[in-house]
């Protein structure tokens, strides 16, 4: 049976829940931790989206650049500025 992203995701969830159960956390502690983890996941998605946009913008600039002038933007500089 081939591996699928969905199966990997569900397996990771089950493994995380097993760890939580072994830690004997209360439902309230688990809920608090999940809220923090969801916020972290949302921030990571936003950062990834910004980095992808910077790369897409630079790709467009490079493809439309003429031989006379360098492209106007550099995604590495923009990415560094976003994370600073």
C-alpha positions as CSV (number, residue, x, y, z in Angstrom):
1,X,0.0,0.0,0.0
2,X,1.5,3.4,-1.0
3,X,2.1,6.0,1.7
4,X,-0.2,9.0,1.5
5,X,0.0,12.4,3.1
6,X,-3.3,11.8,4.8
7,X,-2.2,8.6,6.4
8,X,1.1,10.3,7.6
9,X,-0.9,13.1,9.1
10,X,-3.3,10.8,11.0
11,X,-0.4,8.7,12.2
12,X,1.4,11.8,13.5
13,X,-1.8,12.9,15.3
14,X,-2.2,9.5,17.0
15,X,1.4,9.5,18.1
16,X,1.1,13.0,19.6
17,X,-2.1,12.0,21.4
18,X,-0.3,8.9,22.8
19,X,2.4,11.1,24.2
20,X,-0.2,13.4,25.7
21,X,-1.9,10.5,27.4
22,X,1.4,9.2,28.7
23,X,2.1,12.6,30.2
24,X,-1.1,12.3,32.2
25,X,-2.2,15.8,31.2
26,X,-5.7,17.0,32.2
27,X,-8.2,17.9,29.6
28,X,-7.7,21.6,30.5
29,X,-3.9,21.3,30.1
30,X,-4.3,19.6,26.8
31,X,-6.7,22.2,25.5
32,X,-4.3,25.0,26.6
33,X,-1.5,23.3,24.8
34,X,-3.5,22.7,21.7
35,X,-4.5,26.4,21.6
36,X,-0.8,27.4,21.7
37,X,0.2,24.8,19.1
38,X,-2.6,26.0,16.8
39,X,-1.3,29.6,17.1
40,X,2.2,28.4,16.3
41,X,1.0,26.5,13.3
42,X,-0.9,29.5,12.0
43,X,2.2,31.7,12.4
44,X,4.3,29.1,10.5
45,X,1.8,29.0,7.7
46,X,1.8,32.8,7.5
47,X,5.6,32.9,7.4
48,X,5.7,30.2,4.7
49,X,3.1,32.1,2.7
50,X,5.2,35.3,2.8
51,X,8.3,33.4,1.8
52,X,6.5,31.8,-1.1
53,X,5.2,35.2,-2.2
54,X,8.6,36.7,-2.1
55,X,10.0,33.9,-4.2
56,X,7.2,34.1,-6.7
57,X,7.6,37.9,-6.9
58,X,11.4,37.5,-7.6
59,X,10.8,34.8,-10.2
60,X,8.4,37.1,-12.0
61,X,10.9,40.0,-11.8
62,X,13.7,37.8,-13.1
63,X,11.7,36.5,-16.0
64,X,10.7,40.0,-17.0
65,X,14.2,41.6,-16.4
66,X,16.0,43.0,-19.4
67,X,19.7,42.4,-20.0
68,X,20.4,46.1,-19.3
69,X,19.2,46.4,-15.7
70,X,19.1,44.0,-12.7
71,X,15.7,43.0,-11.3
72,X,14.3,45.2,-8.7
73,X,13.7,42.8,-5.9
74,X,15.7,40.0,-4.1
75,X,13.7,37.4,-2.3
76,X,16.6,36.5,0.0
77,X,16.7,40.1,1.3
78,X,12.9,40.3,1.7
79,X,12.8,36.9,3.5
80,X,15.6,38.1,5.9
81,X,13.7,41.3,6.5
82,X,10.5,39.4,7.2
83,X,12.2,37.2,9.8
84,X,14.0,40.0,11.6
